[in-house]
Amino acid sequence: MSELTNKPVSEVVGDSESSLIFVVYPQALATMDYSNVWSMIFFLMLITLGIDSTFSGIEALITGFCDEYPRILARKREIFVGVVILV
């Protein structure tokens, strides 16, 4: 990437951590053969990681409430999960 842009490595990567994944990596993918396919796979991976993180956070929230109020929420867990997801 440094050779392609005629910049030093420190300027290509930058100071922030997110620049590597959102600037350098997509630019590197653009130089590869079948760059459209690789770019779709890359962004599909990012979306999948985001959804997976959301599932674990919501499940922790639901489990905490169900453990705190077992008599109310144990019988109607499916309804409670639906309400939490809608909110």
C-alpha positions in Angstrom: 0.0 0.0 0.0 2.9 2.3 0.8 4.4 1.7 -2.7 1.1 2.2 -4.5 0.3 5.5 -2.8 3.9 6.8 -2.6 3.5 7.5 1.1 5.4 6.3 4.1 3.9 3.4 6.0 3.0 5.5 9.0 0.9 7.8 6.8 -0.9 4.9 5.1 -1.9 3.2 8.4 -2.6 6.4 10.3 -3.0 6.9 14.0 -6.5 5.5 14.6 -7.2 1.8 15.0 -10.2 1.8 12.8 -8.3 3.2 9.8 -6.8 -0.2 9.2 -10.1 -2.0 8.8 -12.1 0.7 7.1 -9.5 2.4 4.9 -6.4 0.3 4.3 -8.1 -3.1 4.0 -10.7 -2.1 1.5 -8.1 -0.3 -0.5 -6.0 -3.4 -0.5 -9.0 -5.5 -1.6 -9.5 -3.1 -4.5 -6.1 -4.0 -5.9 -6.8 -7.8 -5.9 -8.3 -9.9 -8.7 -12.1 -10.2 -8.3 -12.1 -7.3 -5.9 -15.9 -7.1 -5.9 -16.2 -10.6 -4.6 -13.6 -10.1 -1.9 -15.2 -6.8 -0.9 -18.6 -8.4 -0.5 -17.1 -11.2 1.6 -15.3 -8.6 3.8 -18.3 -6.5 4.5 -20.5 -9.5 5.0 -18.0 -10.6 7.6 -18.3 -7.2 9.3 -22.1 -7.4 9.3 -22.1 -10.9 10.7 -19.7 -9.9 13.5 -21.9 -7.0 14.4 -25.1 -9.1 14.5 -23.3 -11.8 16.6 -22.2 -9.2 19.1 -25.8 -7.9 19.3 -27.1 -11.4 20.0 -24.8 -11.9 22.9 -25.6 -8.6 24.5 -29.4 -9.1 24.2 -29.1 -12.6 25.6 -27.2 -11.3 28.6 -29.9 -8.7 29.2 -32.8 -11.2 28.8 -31.1 -13.8 31.1 -30.5 -11.2 33.8 -34.1 -10.1 33.8 -35.4 -13.7 33.7 -33.1 -14.6 36.7 -34.3 -11.5 38.6 -38.0 -12.1 38.0 -38.4 -15.9 37.5 -42.0 -16.2 38.4 -43.2 -13.5 36.1 -40.9 -14.0 33.1 -40.2 -17.8 33.2 -43.6 -18.7 31.8 -43.7 -16.0 29.2 -40.1 -15.9 28.1 -40.9 -16.0 24.4 -43.2 -12.9 24.7 -40.5 -11.1 26.8 -37.8 -11.9 24.2 -40.1 -10.6 21.5 -40.7 -7.3 23.4 -37.0 -6.8 24.1 -36.1 -7.4 20.4 -38.9 -5.0 19.2 -37.7 -2.3 21.6 
